[in-house]
Amino acid sequence: MNHALSQSARLDATFAALSDPTRRAILSRLANGEVSVMDLAKPFSMSQPAISKHLKVLEKAGLITGIKDAQKRLRKLEAKPLEEATEWLENYRKFWEGRFNQLDSLIEELKLSKRPSPKRKNKKGE
């Protein structure tokens, strides 16, 4: 049960972190490899402390980790939380796929029931 709660808390943190476009952009940049904090901040028109706040949210969610490389402070993408979020969403994708398949079947039934039946010929062949 505790595992379920911690998984729920991890999903909450992941989705909360992903709710911000700046944090999603940071994750996109990190998908290509490790990046220094200074380089991560360059494309954004916000202060370094603001970027640091976003990085802390991503670190708290387990989406990124910090690495020391000589004088640089690098950040690295961690895929496990995204994998858990994808698995959670996959259940709903399957649900909706089943619903759409049911709807497709119903539409086909309705199309078939509205087709005019072939005219029967009478005894004279008319």
C-alpha distance (Angstrom), angle and dihedral (degrees) to the residues before:
residue distance angle dihedral
M1 . . .
N2 3.79 . .
H3 3.80 87.8 .
A4 3.82 89.4 55.8
L5 3.78 91.3 51.2
S6 3.77 93.0 48.3
Q7 3.81 89.9 48.1
S8 3.80 88.8 50.9
A9 3.80 90.7 49.3
R10 3.82 90.0 49.6
L11 3.80 91.1 51.3
D12 3.81 90.2 48.6
A13 3.81 90.6 52.2
T14 3.81 92.6 45.5
F15 3.80 95.5 49.8
A16 3.82 91.8 42.7
A17 3.81 89.6 52.8
L18 3.80 91.9 46.8
S19 3.81 92.2 50.7
D20 3.81 91.7 80.9
P21 3.84 120.9 76.4
T22 3.82 93.2 -146.5
R23 3.80 91.4 55.0
R24 3.82 90.9 47.1
A25 3.83 89.3 50.9
I26 3.81 90.1 50.4
L27 3.82 90.3 51.6
S28 3.81 90.0 49.3
R29 3.79 90.7 54.3
L30 3.80 91.2 47.6
A31 3.81 90.9 51.7
N32 3.81 86.5 75.2
G33 3.79 93.5 54.4
E34 3.78 144.9 -73.0
V35 3.81 114.9 -29.3
S36 3.79 132.3 -172.0
V37 3.76 118.6 -115.0
M38 3.81 90.4 -116.3
D39 3.82 92.1 53.6
L40 3.80 91.0 45.8
A41 3.81 89.8 55.1
K42 3.85 96.3 48.7
P43 3.84 101.3 85.7
F44 3.79 94.4 46.0
S45 3.77 123.3 84.7
M46 3.77 94.8 -140.7
S47 3.76 137.5 96.8
Q48 3.79 124.0 -85.8
P49 3.84 90.9 -113.1
A50 3.82 89.4 54.4
I51 3.81 90.8 52.0
S52 3.80 89.3 47.2
K53 3.80 90.0 55.1
H54 3.80 90.1 53.5
L55 3.81 90.4 48.4
K56 3.80 91.0 51.1
V57 3.81 90.7 53.2
L58 3.81 90.0 50.2
E59 3.82 91.5 47.1
K60 3.81 92.2 48.0
A61 3.81 88.9 52.6
G62 3.82 89.4 50.8
L63 3.80 91.0 -119.6
I64 3.81 94.1 122.1
T65 3.78 137.2 22.0
G66 3.76 132.5 -159.1
I67 3.79 124.1 -117.4
K68 3.80 128.3 -169.0
D69 3.81 112.4 -137.8
A70 3.81 110.7 174.5
Q71 3.79 103.8 -70.3
K72 3.80 96.8 -12.8
R73 3.77 128.7 90.9
L74 3.79 104.7 -145.1
R75 3.79 128.9 -169.0
K76 3.77 123.7 -147.5
L77 3.81 130.4 -163.5
E78 3.80 115.8 -116.2
A79 3.79 111.3 -154.4
K80 3.82 101.6 -167.0
P81 3.84 96.9 85.5
L82 3.82 90.1 47.5
E83 3.80 89.4 50.1
E84 3.82 90.8 52.6
A85 3.81 91.3 48.3
T86 3.81 90.5 48.7
E87 3.81 91.2 51.1
W88 3.80 90.0 50.7
L89 3.81 91.7 49.7
E90 3.81 91.2 45.0
N91 3.81 89.9 67.8
Y92 3.79 90.0 58.4
R93 3.79 92.3 45.1
K94 3.81 88.6 56.3
F95 3.81 90.2 47.7
W96 3.81 92.6 52.9
E97 3.79 92.6 42.5
G98 3.83 88.6 56.4
R99 3.80 90.6 49.0
F100 3.82 92.3 50.0
N101 3.80 90.4 48.9
Q102 3.82 89.1 53.0
L103 3.80 89.8 49.2
D104 3.82 91.3 49.7
S105 3.82 89.8 51.9
L106 3.80 91.9 49.5
I107 3.82 91.7 49.4
E108 3.81 90.6 50.8
E109 3.82 90.6 50.0
L110 3.80 90.5 50.3
K111 3.80 91.8 49.1
L112 3.80 91.3 51.0
S113 3.81 93.6 47.0
K114 3.84 91.9 52.5
R115 3.79 95.8 50.9
P116 3.80 111.5 109.6
S117 3.76 111.6 -108.5
P118 3.82 115.5 -118.8
K119 3.81 112.6 -94.0
R120 3.73 114.5 -107.5
K121 3.74 118.8 -132.1
N122 3.76 117.8 -125.5
K123 3.78 123.3 -129.3
K124 3.81 91.6 -85.1
G125 3.83 91.1 55.8
E126 3.81 94.0 -110.8
